[in-house]
């Protein structure tokens, strides 16, 4: 498949709402495959289609450790999961804080507090509907990626002061080059 260029802040596409996928077909499955290739290449754990300039409601996630035994194929440690038209239907009152980063805001991290659990509906790559409750890192990652589909970045969940400091660090990093 293909490794796609990752859209980075301040690209306006990151603030747009992605359109629902009307039909799960070979084109959508190709997008999913390209998104996995892109995410693995960038050493990420999640990627929303908007982050590669595709304004459709598609998310890929793989939380597995990329480190495998020497000589074993890298794919051996993978657990790829794709979500088409994912929607959060409920969240827990209990909160969880995680040090989040984002491929669209390279090398910048901040503590973000979100609901500890979320219940999500989605379609798989065969067009079958699913509903499941997620917790832990998968819940955090799912909420982060669905935020992307709605034009929201993780930095929108932190204070204005912290966001400003983070963006200054990113600007400095880009200038160093």
Backbone as a printed PyTorch tensor [residue, N CA C, xyz], in Angstrom:
tensor([[[  0.8460,  -1.1800,   0.0000],
         [  0.0000,   0.0000,   0.0000],
         [  0.8930,   1.2460,   0.0000]],

        [[  0.3910,   2.3440,   0.5990],
         [  1.1210,   3.6060,   0.5020],
         [  1.2260,   4.2860,   1.8580]],

        [[  2.3210,   5.0080,   2.0160],
         [  2.4870,   5.8570,   3.1910],
         [  2.0610,   7.2550,   2.7750]],

        [[  1.0690,   7.7860,   3.4660],
         [  0.4900,   9.0810,   3.1300],
         [  1.1370,  10.1860,   3.9580]],

        [[  1.1970,  11.4100,   3.4140],
         [  1.7310,  12.5250,   4.2090],
         [  0.7770,  12.8760,   5.3510]],

        [[  1.3470,  13.1100,   6.5320],
         [  0.5480,  13.4530,   7.7050],
         [  0.3560,  14.9710,   7.7630]],

        [[ -0.8890,  15.3640,   7.9260],
         [ -1.2630,  16.7710,   8.0360],
         [ -0.8970,  17.2430,   9.4420]],

        [[ -0.2060,  18.3740,   9.5340],
         [  0.2060,  18.9080,  10.8340],
         [ -0.4090,  20.2710,  11.0900]],

        [[ -0.5270,  20.6330,  12.3860],
         [ -0.9890,  21.9690,  12.7450],
         [ -0.0430,  22.9890,  12.1110]],

        [[ -0.5130,  24.1040,  11.6230],
         [ -1.8660,  24.6530,  11.7840],
         [ -2.8000,  24.3790,  10.5880]],

        [[ -2.6170,  23.3280,   9.8440],
         [ -3.4420,  23.0270,   8.6760],
         [ -4.9330,  23.0730,   9.0470]],

        [[ -5.7000,  23.8580,   8.3080],
         [ -7.1210,  24.0740,   8.6020],
         [ -7.9560,  22.8000,   8.4980]],

        [[ -7.5120,  21.8230,   7.7350],
         [ -8.2790,  20.5740,   7.6100],
         [ -8.4340,  19.8710,   8.9510]],

        [[ -7.4890,  20.0890,   9.8640],
         [ -7.5720,  19.4630,  11.1820],
         [ -8.7200,  20.0240,  12.0210]],

        [[ -9.2930,  21.1310,  11.5930],
         [-10.4020,  21.7670,  12.3240],
         [-11.7520,  21.5240,  11.6530]],

        [[-11.7580,  20.7300,  10.5950],
         [-13.0010,  20.4320,   9.8830],
         [-13.6270,  19.1470,  10.4060]],

        [[-14.9330,  19.0240,  10.2060],
         [-15.6490,  17.8030,  10.5690],
         [-15.6330,  16.8590,   9.3690]],

        [[-15.2490,  15.6240,   9.6060],
         [-15.1760,  14.6220,   8.5390],
         [-16.5730,  14.1330,   8.1740]],

        [[-16.7360,  13.7850,   6.9030],
         [-18.0170,  13.2820,   6.3930],
         [-18.1470,  11.7880,   6.6650]],

        [[-19.3620,  11.3220,   6.9310],
         [-19.5620,   9.8830,   7.1120],
         [-19.2310,   9.1110,   5.8380]],

        [[-18.8230,   7.8820,   6.0220],
         [-18.5910,   6.9740,   4.8990],
         [-19.9580,   6.4200,   4.4990]],

        [[-20.3410,   6.6290,   3.2330],
         [-21.6540,   6.1790,   2.7640],
         [-21.6950,   4.6720,   2.5380]],

        [[-20.6020,   4.1110,   2.0410],
         [-20.5560,   2.6850,   1.7360],
         [-19.1520,   2.1560,   1.9950]],

        [[-19.0740,   1.0340,   2.6750],
         [-17.7810,   0.3960,   2.9070],
         [-17.4840,  -0.4650,   1.6780]],

        [[-16.5130,   0.0110,   0.8850],
         [-16.1740,  -0.6660,  -0.3670],
         [-14.6620,  -0.8190,  -0.4730]],

        [[-14.1900,  -1.2650,  -1.6250],
         [-12.7530,  -1.4750,  -1.8070],
         [-11.9570,  -0.1830,  -1.6490]],

        [[-12.5280,   0.9520,  -2.0540],
         [-11.8300,   2.2310,  -1.8860],
         [-11.5900,   2.5040,  -0.4030]],

        [[-12.6250,   2.3050,   0.4220],
         [-12.5070,   2.5360,   1.8610],
         [-11.4970,   1.5620,   2.4650]],

        [[-11.5530,   0.2880,   2.0540],
         [-10.5920,  -0.6950,   2.5620],
         [ -9.1690,  -0.3150,   2.1610]],

        [[ -8.9840,   0.2630,   0.9820],
         [ -7.6720,   0.7450,   0.5540],
         [ -7.1870,   1.8980,   1.4110]],

        [[ -8.1070,   2.8070,   1.7530],
         [ -7.7640,   3.9270,   2.6390],
         [ -7.3200,   3.3900,   3.9950]],

        [[ -8.0610,   2.4180,   4.5250],
         [ -7.7140,   1.8170,   5.8200],
         [ -6.3030,   1.2190,   5.7550]],

        [[ -6.0120,   0.4670,   4.7020],
         [ -4.6840,  -0.1530,   4.5640],
         [ -3.5900,   0.9140,   4.4990]],

        [[ -3.8200,   1.9790,   3.7340],
         [ -2.8330,   3.0620,   3.6370],
         [ -2.6580,   3.7590,   4.9780]],

        [[ -3.7500,   3.9140,   5.7170],
         [ -3.6660,   4.5520,   7.0300],
         [ -2.8410,   3.7040,   7.9920]],

        [[ -3.0210,   2.3810,   7.9670],
         [ -2.1850,   1.5230,   8.8200],
         [ -0.7220,   1.6550,   8.4400]],

        [[ -0.4100,   1.6100,   7.1410],
         [  0.9770,   1.7590,   6.7030],
         [  1.5600,   3.0770,   7.1990]],

        [[  0.7710,   4.1400,   7.0980],
         [  1.2170,   5.4730,   7.5150],
         [  1.4320,   5.5230,   9.0240]],

        [[  0.4760,   4.9930,   9.7830],
         [  0.5800,   5.0020,  11.2430],
         [  1.7860,   4.2040,  11.7150]],

        [[  1.9880,   3.0120,  11.1490],
         [  3.1340,   2.1980,  11.5500],
         [  4.4470,   2.9000,  11.1940]],

        [[  4.4950,   3.5060,  10.0220],
         [  5.7090,   4.2020,   9.5910],
         [  6.0520,   5.3520,  10.5430]],

        [[  5.0230,   6.0170,  11.0700],
         [  5.2210,   7.1600,  11.9710],
         [  5.3070,   6.7350,  13.4410]],

        [[  5.2260,   5.4280,  13.7180],
         [  5.2840,   4.8880,  15.0820],
         [  4.1670,   5.4260,  15.9630]],

        [[  2.9760,   5.5600,  15.3810],
         [  1.8130,   6.0060,  16.1420],
         [  0.9970,   4.8310,  16.6300]],

        [[  0.0060,   5.1310,  17.4780],
         [ -0.9090,   4.0990,  17.9610],
         [ -2.3260,   4.3210,  17.4520]],

        [[ -2.5700,   5.4660,  16.8360],
         [ -3.8830,   5.7620,  16.2830],
         [ -3.7580,   6.8120,  15.2010]],

        [[ -4.7020,   6.7880,  14.2580],
         [ -4.6850,   7.7570,  13.1630],
         [ -6.1020,   7.9200,  12.6440]],

        [[ -6.5230,   9.1690,  12.4860],
         [ -7.8130,   9.4780,  11.8760],
         [ -7.5670,   9.9050,  10.4320]],

        [[ -8.5170,   9.5980,   9.5620],
         [ -8.3530,   9.8990,   8.1390],
         [ -8.0600,  11.3770,   7.8880]],

        [[ -8.6420,  12.2630,   8.6920],
         [ -8.3870,  13.6900,   8.4830],
         [ -6.9090,  14.0260,   8.6500]],

        [[ -6.1800,  13.2210,   9.4170],
         [ -4.7520,  13.4710,   9.6310],
         [ -3.9130,  13.1650,   8.3930]],

        [[ -4.5110,  12.5010,   7.4200],
         [ -3.8260,  12.2740,   6.1450],
         [ -4.5870,  12.9590,   5.0170]],

        [[ -5.3900,  13.9640,   5.3860],
         [ -6.0760,  14.7910,   4.4050],
         [ -7.2930,  14.1480,   3.7660]],

        [[ -7.7920,  13.0660,   4.3370],
         [ -8.9890,  12.4060,   3.8190],
         [-10.1290,  12.7310,   4.7740]],

        [[-11.0850,  13.5130,   4.2990],
         [-12.1170,  14.0430,   5.1800],
         [-13.3030,  13.0770,   5.3170]],

        [[-12.9890,  11.8730,   5.7780],
         [-14.0010,  10.8370,   5.9830],
         [-13.8330,  10.2610,   7.3810]],

        [[-14.9110,   9.7110,   7.9050],
         [-14.9360,   9.2300,   9.2900],
         [-14.3570,   7.8220,   9.3620]],

        [[-13.0220,   7.7550,   9.3510],
         [-12.2890,   6.4970,   9.4190],
         [-11.1720,   6.6540,  10.4480]],

        [[-11.0280,   5.6460,  11.3100],
         [ -9.9920,   5.6420,  12.3380],
         [ -9.3040,   4.2770,  12.3160]],

        [[ -7.9930,   4.2820,  12.5090],
         [ -7.2560,   3.0380,  12.7290],
         [ -6.4920,   3.1590,  14.0440]],

        [[ -6.4120,   2.0380,  14.7610],
         [ -5.7390,   2.0030,  16.0610],
         [ -4.9920,   0.6800,  16.1870]],

        [[ -3.8060,   0.7420,  16.7660],
         [ -3.0690,  -0.4670,  17.1350],
         [ -2.2190,  -0.1250,  18.3560]],

        [[ -2.6280,  -0.6180,  19.5000],
         [ -1.9500,  -0.2980,  20.7590],
         [ -0.8180,  -1.2550,  21.0940]],

        [[ -0.6190,  -2.2670,  20.2700],
         [  0.3860,  -3.2820,  20.5830],
         [  1.7940,  -2.7120,  20.5400]],

        [[  2.6410,  -3.2850,  21.3670],
         [  4.0540,  -2.9120,  21.4090],
         [  4.7000,  -3.2640,  20.0750]],

        [[  5.3900,  -2.3260,  19.4900],
         [  6.0380,  -2.5600,  18.1960],
         [  7.3460,  -3.3380,  18.3410]],

        [[  7.7970,  -3.5110,  19.5750],
         [  9.0430,  -4.2440,  19.8010],
         [  8.7570,  -5.7390,  19.7750]],

        [[  9.4490,  -6.4370,  18.9220],
         [  9.2900,  -7.8930,  18.8500],
         [ 10.6580,  -8.5320,  18.9820]],

        [[ 10.6600,  -9.8230,  19.2230],
         [ 11.9290, -10.5250,  19.3510],
         [ 12.7490, -10.3840,  18.0730]],

        [[ 14.0530, -10.3290,  18.2370],
         [ 14.9500, -10.2040,  17.0910],
         [ 14.6970, -11.3340,  16.0970]],

        [[ 14.5630, -10.9690,  14.8480],
         [ 14.3400, -11.9440,  13.7970],
         [ 12.8680, -12.2140,  13.5190]],

        [[ 11.9760, -11.8510,  14.4550],
         [ 10.5420, -12.0620,  14.2390],
         [  9.9920, -10.9190,  13.3790]],

        [[  9.0140, -11.2020,  12.5540],
         [  8.4360, -10.1270,  11.7380],
         [  7.7480,  -9.0970,  12.6230]],

        [[  7.8580,  -7.8230,  12.2430],
         [  7.2430,  -6.7570,  13.0350],
         [  5.7420,  -6.9670,  13.1550]],

        [[  5.1390,  -7.5450,  12.1080],
         [  3.7040,  -7.7560,  12.1160],
         [  3.2680,  -8.6890,  13.2410]],

        [[  4.1960,  -9.4700,  13.7810],
         [  3.8570, -10.4340,  14.8270],
         [  3.3000,  -9.7490,  16.0710]],

        [[  3.6930,  -8.5140,  16.3200],
         [  3.2560,  -7.8120,  17.5290],
         [  2.0590,  -6.8980,  17.2630]],

        [[  1.5080,  -6.9310,  16.0740],
         [  0.4520,  -5.9890,  15.7220],
         [ -0.9460,  -6.5220,  16.0220]],

        [[ -1.8180,  -5.5800,  16.3420],
         [ -3.2360,  -5.8650,  16.5560],
         [ -4.0360,  -4.7340,  15.9180]],

        [[ -4.0470,  -4.6760,  14.5690],
         [ -4.7000,  -3.5630,  13.8770],
         [ -6.2190,  -3.6060,  14.0160]],

        [[ -6.7840,  -2.4560,  14.3270],
         [ -8.2410,  -2.3250,  14.4460],
         [ -8.6810,  -1.1020,  13.6570]],

        [[ -9.6910,  -1.2740,  12.8410],
         [-10.2100,  -0.1500,  12.0650],
         [-11.6610,   0.1130,  12.4490]],

        [[-12.0320,   1.3770,  12.3770],
         [-13.3560,   1.8210,  12.7920],
         [-13.8640,   2.8020,  11.7330]],

        [[-14.9630,   2.4520,  11.1070],
         [-15.5600,   3.2950,  10.0800],
         [-16.8390,   3.8910,  10.6600]],

        [[-16.9870,   5.2000,  10.5200],
         [-18.1030,   5.9490,  11.1080],
         [-18.2340,   5.7050,  12.6190]],

        [[-17.1170,   5.7580,  13.3650],
         [-17.2250,   5.5380,  14.8100],
         [-17.9610,   6.6960,  15.4870]],

        [[-18.7950,   6.3500,  16.4360],
         [-19.5220,   7.3610,  17.2120],
         [-19.5350,   6.9340,  18.6720]],

        [[-19.2700,   7.8880,  19.5450],
         [-19.3610,   7.6280,  20.9810],
         [-20.8270,   7.7440,  21.3750]],

        [[-21.3730,   6.6840,  21.9690],
         [-22.7790,   6.7060,  22.3710],
         [-22.9430,   6.9980,  23.8630]],

        [[-21.8980,   6.7300,  24.6550],
         [-21.9370,   7.0920,  26.0750],
         [-20.5220,   7.0810,  26.6290]],

        [[-20.3520,   7.8090,  27.7370],
         [-19.0660,   7.8560,  28.4340],
         [-19.3110,   7.6940,  29.9250]],

        [[-18.2770,   7.2680,  30.6310],
         [-18.3800,   7.1000,  32.0830],
         [-18.2320,   8.4400,  32.7970]],

        [[-18.7360,   8.4850,  34.0160],
         [-18.5090,   9.6630,  34.8650],
         [-17.0790,   9.6630,  35.3880]],

        [[-16.5330,   8.4650,  35.5640],
         [-15.1550,   8.3200,  36.0460],
         [-14.1950,   8.8790,  34.9920]],

        [[-13.1680,   9.5810,  35.4540],
         [-12.2030,  10.1970,  34.5500],
         [-10.8550,   9.4920,  34.6170]],

        [[-10.0760,   9.6830,  33.5730],
         [ -8.7350,   9.1180,  33.4820],
         [ -7.8340,  10.1580,  32.8220]],

        [[ -6.5910,  10.2480,  33.2800],
         [ -5.6390,  11.1920,  32.7060],
         [ -4.5110,  10.4190,  32.0430]],

        [[ -4.1520,  10.8600,  30.8420],
         [ -3.1090,  10.1880,  30.0770],
         [ -2.2430,  11.2500,  29.4100]],

        [[ -0.9630,  10.9880,  29.3070],
         [ -0.0380,  11.9010,  28.6310],
         [ -0.1650,  11.6620,  27.1240]],

        [[ -0.9440,  12.5090,  26.4590],
         [ -1.2580,  12.3110,  25.0510],
         [ -0.2840,  13.0460,  24.1360]],

        [[ -0.1000,  12.4490,  22.9720],
         [  0.6410,  13.0630,  21.8880],
         [ -0.1740,  12.8930,  20.6260]],

        [[  0.3470,  13.4150,  19.5130],
         [ -0.4180,  13.3680,  18.2720],
         [  0.5330,  13.4720,  17.0870]],

        [[  0.3210,  12.6310,  16.0880],
         [  1.1740,  12.6880,  14.8960],
         [  1.0320,  14.0130,  14.1570]],

        [[ -0.0850,  14.7170,  14.3590],
         [ -0.2890,  16.0170,  13.7130],
         [  0.2980,  17.1730,  14.5060]],

        [[  0.7910,  16.8740,  15.7130],
         [  1.4820,  17.8630,  16.5480],
         [  2.7520,  17.1670,  17.0250]],

        [[  3.7280,  16.9980,  16.1360],
         [  4.8670,  16.1130,  16.4060],
         [  5.6720,  16.4530,  17.6590]],

        [[  6.0010,  15.3840,  18.3830],
         [  6.9070,  15.4260,  19.5290],
         [  6.4340,  16.3160,  20.6690]],

        [[  5.1200,  16.5570,  20.7520],
         [  4.5610,  17.3730,  21.8270],
         [  3.5590,  16.5240,  22.5960]],

        [[  3.5940,  16.6340,  23.9250],
         [  2.7580,  15.8120,  24.7850],
         [  2.1830,  16.6590,  25.9010]],

        [[  1.0030,  16.2590,  26.3830],
         [  0.3810,  16.9490,  27.5180],
         [ -0.5870,  15.9990,  28.2160]],

        [[ -0.7380,  16.1960,  29.5160],
         [ -1.6920,  15.4180,  30.3010],
         [ -3.1030,  15.8750,  29.9300]],

        [[ -3.9260,  14.9150,  29.5000],
         [ -5.3070,  15.1960,  29.1130],
         [ -6.2240,  14.2980,  29.9320]],

        [[ -7.2620,  14.8960,  30.5060],
         [ -8.2390,  14.1450,  31.2730],
         [ -9.4900,  13.9420,  30.4240]],

        [[ -9.9140,  12.6790,  30.3380],
         [-11.0930,  12.2890,  29.5630],
         [-11.8910,  11.2700,  30.3790]],

        [[-13.1060,  10.9540,  29.9260],
         [-13.8310,   9.8530,  30.5720],
         [-13.0070,   8.5610,  30.5090]],

        [[-13.0370,   7.7830,  31.5820],
         [-12.2380,   6.5630,  31.6660],
         [-12.7330,   5.4870,  30.6990]],

        [[-14.0400,   5.4770,  30.4350],
         [-14.6150,   4.4860,  29.5280],
         [-15.5290,   5.1690,  28.5230]],

        [[-15.6450,   4.5610,  27.3610],
         [-16.5940,   5.0550,  26.3660],
         [-17.2000,   3.8730,  25.6180]],

        [[-18.4630,   4.0100,  25.2670],
         [-19.1590,   3.0070,  24.4530],
         [-19.2370,   3.5820,  23.0420]],

        [[-18.8170,   2.7710,  22.0700],
         [-18.6810,   3.2460,  20.6910],
         [-19.4070,   2.3010,  19.7390]],

        [[-20.0330,   2.8770,  18.7160],
         [-20.5700,   2.0930,  17.6040],
         [-19.7170,   2.3930,  16.3790]],

        [[-19.5710,   1.4120,  15.4820],
         [-18.8010,   1.6080,  14.2620],
         [-19.0990,   0.4870,  13.2800]],

        [[-18.6120,   0.6780,  12.0620],
         [-18.6570,  -0.3570,  11.0340],
         [-17.2550,  -0.9070,  10.8530]],

        [[-17.1550,  -2.2070,  10.5590],
         [-15.8540,  -2.7870,  10.2320],
         [-15.6330,  -2.7080,   8.7180]],

        [[-14.5340,  -3.2470,   8.2450],
         [-14.2030,  -3.1370,   6.8160],
         [-15.0910,  -4.0200,   5.9350]],

        [[-15.9670,  -4.8040,   6.5400],
         [-16.9470,  -5.5800,   5.7690],
         [-18.3310,  -4.9240,   5.8360]],

        [[-18.4080,  -3.7740,   6.5180],
         [-19.6750,  -3.0560,   6.6280],
         [-20.5650,  -3.5380,   7.7600]],

        [[-20.0360,  -4.4110,   8.6220],
         [-20.8080,  -4.9300,   9.7510],
         [-20.7620,  -3.9390,  10.9200]],

        [[-21.9160,  -3.7340,  11.5630],
         [-22.0160,  -2.7970,  12.6810],
         [-21.5820,  -3.4860,  13.9780]],

        [[-20.8710,  -2.7150,  14.8120],
         [-20.4120,  -3.1990,  16.1160],
         [-20.6970,  -2.1380,  17.1690]],

        [[-20.8130,  -2.5990,  18.4070],
         [-20.8950,  -1.6900,  19.5490],
         [-20.1340,  -2.3380,  20.6920]],

        [[-19.2880,  -1.5340,  21.3470],
         [-18.4620,  -2.0790,  22.4240],
         [-18.0700,  -0.9650,  23.3740]],

        [[-17.8550,  -1.3500,  24.6420],
         [-17.3380,  -0.3960,  25.6220],
         [-15.8340,  -0.5780,  25.7300]],

        [[-15.1130,   0.5240,  25.6880],
         [-13.6630,   0.5110,  25.7920],
         [-13.2420,   1.1770,  27.0920]],

        [[-12.0900,   0.7240,  27.6310],
         [-11.5270,   1.3830,  28.8030],
         [-10.0210,   1.4840,  28.6250]],

        [[ -9.3600,   2.0910,  29.5940],
         [ -7.9070,   2.2230,  29.5510],
         [ -7.4310,   3.0270,  28.3510]],

        [[ -6.2550,   2.6450,  27.8610],
         [ -5.6430,   3.3670,  26.7510],
         [ -6.5070,   3.3170,  25.4980]],

        [[ -7.2050,   2.2150,  25.2640],
         [ -8.0530,   2.1330,  24.0760],
         [ -9.1810,   3.1590,  24.1380]],

        [[ -9.7500,   3.3770,  25.2990],
         [-10.7830,   4.4010,  25.4610],
         [-10.2100,   5.7870,  25.1740]],

        [[ -9.0460,   6.0770,  25.7450],
         [ -8.3990,   7.3750,  25.5210],
         [ -8.0940,   7.5760,  24.0440]],

        [[ -7.5170,   6.5710,  23.4140],
         [ -7.1440,   6.6740,  22.0080],
         [ -8.3850,   6.8430,  21.1290]],

        [[ -9.4340,   6.0890,  21.4100],
         [-10.6600,   6.1950,  20.6180],
         [-11.2510,   7.6030,  20.7250]],

        [[-11.2980,   8.1470,  21.9440],
         [-11.8290,   9.5000,  22.1160],
         [-10.9600,  10.5210,  21.3900]],

        [[ -9.6440,  10.3580,  21.4570],
         [ -8.6930,  11.2470,  20.7780],
         [ -8.9400,  11.2200,  19.2680]],

        [[ -9.0740,  10.0220,  18.6980],
         [ -9.2450,   9.9050,  17.2410],
         [-10.6140,  10.3830,  16.7840]],

        [[-11.6630,  10.1040,  17.5570],
         [-12.9870,  10.6110,  17.1880],
         [-13.0080,  12.1260,  17.2900]],

        [[-12.2830,  12.6890,  18.2690],
         [-12.1320,  14.1530,  18.3170],
         [-11.6050,  14.6670,  16.9800]],

        [[-10.5910,  13.9970,  16.4210],
         [-10.0480,  14.4230,  15.1250],
         [-11.1420,  14.4800,  14.0640]],

        [[-12.0240,  13.5010,  14.0600],
         [-13.0960,  13.4690,  13.0590],
         [-14.0580,  14.6350,  13.2240]],

        [[-14.0520,  15.2350,  14.4100],
         [-14.9280,  16.3660,  14.7100],
         [-14.1850,  17.7000,  14.7440]],

        [[-12.9390,  17.7120,  14.2720],
         [-12.1730,  18.9570,  14.2150],
         [-11.5960,  19.4020,  15.5490]],

        [[-11.4430,  18.4800,  16.4790],
         [-10.9290,  18.7960,  17.8140],
         [ -9.5620,  18.1380,  17.9820]],

        [[ -8.6080,  18.8830,  18.5570],
         [ -7.2680,  18.3630,  18.8240],
         [ -7.0780,  18.1730,  20.3250]],

        [[ -6.1340,  17.3170,  20.7090],
         [ -5.9230,  17.0750,  22.1460],
         [ -5.5390,  18.3550,  22.8730]],

        [[ -4.8970,  19.2860,  22.1880],
         [ -4.5050,  20.5390,  22.8360],
         [ -5.7110,  21.4050,  23.1990]],

        [[ -6.8900,  21.0950,  22.6380],
         [ -8.1090,  21.8210,  22.9950],
         [ -8.5940,  21.4150,  24.3900]],

        [[ -8.0540,  20.3350,  24.9290],
         [ -8.4550,  19.8360,  26.2490],
         [ -7.5120,  20.2950,  27.3570]],

        [[ -6.5280,  21.1410,  27.0330],
         [ -5.5980,  21.6320,  28.0570],
         [ -5.7540,  23.1440,  28.1780]],

        [[ -5.1510,  23.7160,  29.1950],
         [ -5.3000,  25.1480,  29.4340],
         [ -4.6700,  25.9620,  28.2990]],

        [[ -5.1480,  27.1680,  28.1520],
         [ -4.6180,  28.0720,  27.1280],
         [ -3.1150,  28.2980,  27.3290]],

        [[ -2.6920,  28.4240,  28.5880],
         [ -1.2740,  28.6380,  28.9000],
         [ -0.4490,  27.4340,  28.4370]],

        [[ -0.8670,  26.2150,  28.8140],
         [ -0.1320,  25.0220,  28.4170],
         [ -0.1320,  24.8550,  26.8940]],

        [[ -1.2690,  25.1410,  26.2650],
         [ -1.3670,  25.0470,  24.8030],
         [ -0.3860,  26.0180,  24.1390]],

        [[ -0.3180,  27.2400,  24.6550],
         [  0.6040,  28.2300,  24.1020],
         [  2.0520,  27.7940,  24.2440]],

        [[  2.4000,  27.2370,  25.4020],
         [  3.7740,  26.7730,  25.6310],
         [  4.1010,  25.6160,  24.6810]],

        [[  3.1650,  24.7040,  24.5170],
         [  3.3760,  23.5560,  23.6450],
         [  3.5850,  24.0010,  22.1910]],

        [[  2.7760,  24.9470,  21.7430],
         [  2.8870,  25.4110,  20.3500],
         [  4.1950,  26.1830,  20.1370]],

        [[  4.6630,  26.9060,  21.1520],
         [  5.9560,  27.5890,  21.0400],
         [  7.0880,  26.5730,  20.9320]],

        [[  6.9990,  25.4940,  21.7160],
         [  8.0100,  24.4350,  21.6240],
         [  8.0040,  23.8050,  20.2350]],

        [[  6.8160,  23.6000,  19.6710],
         [  6.7090,  23.0250,  18.3320],
         [  7.3050,  23.9690,  17.2920]],

        [[  7.0270,  25.2590,  17.3970],
         [  7.6030,  26.2360,  16.4620],
         [  9.1240,  26.2330,  16.5400]],

        [[  9.6480,  26.1830,  17.7600],
         [ 11.0940,  26.1550,  17.9400],
         [ 11.7000,  24.8890,  17.3250]],

        [[ 11.0510,  23.7680,  17.5570],
         [ 11.5000,  22.4940,  16.9850],
         [ 11.5190,  22.5420,  15.4610]],

        [[ 10.4930,  23.1420,  14.8710],
         [ 10.4280,  23.2470,  13.4130],
         [ 11.5320,  24.1410,  12.8610]],

        [[ 11.8560,  25.2100,  13.5830],
         [ 12.9150,  26.1220,  13.1340],
         [ 14.2880,  25.4700,  13.1770]],

        [[ 14.4600,  24.5770,  14.1650],
         [ 15.7430,  23.8710,  14.2810],
         [ 15.8780,  22.8060,  13.1970]],

        [[ 14.7230,  22.3980,  12.6600],
         [ 14.6890,  21.5820,  11.6100],
         [ 14.8440,  20.3510,  11.0920]]])
